[in-house]
Amino acid sequence: MAGPPEGQGGARLGLIVGKRHAPLSVSRQAIKRVWREAFRLGRQALPPGDYVVRLQSRIPSLSLTRLKARAREQADSLLRQAARRASRPRQE
């Protein structure tokens, strides 16, 4: 993870959702929308930096509503994890 560019603070989000893992465009866009919204709401708990989310496995065949709910659960969980890691004192 790299720090923010000079003069810019705050957390930034990058999303990689490829056709290989989410073949339907509507699914890819839904996942991105859900992640952006979760990041927007949890951004203040994160330290400045670039956060990149990459889909690593094929999404299951679910309704769009269930896909969004599952994506939101995972997004919230991972963002909480990142915030906890950032709040722990570093051991050197």
Phi, psi and omega in degrees: 000132180258158178282171180290157177300157181306130177086356180241126178253175176095168180273142178234149184244136172236137183237135176234107180231098186270163179297330182299323184260340177221085188297330182271133180301320181297325178291316179300314181293323179296316179298315179297317179299315180298315180296318180299318181293316179298319180293319179301319182283331182258002186301321184294338180277349184262146175286160178303141178159176178258126179246123182244128179247127182232126177290126187252344179220162182296137180285148179288162179279098182230163172293159182298322179297314179291323178299315179296318180296317179293319179297320181293319177301313181292320179298312180299318180297314181291324178291321176297318178300314181296320180293320178296316179299320182289331183276345178287141175292142180284138176259126183241000000 
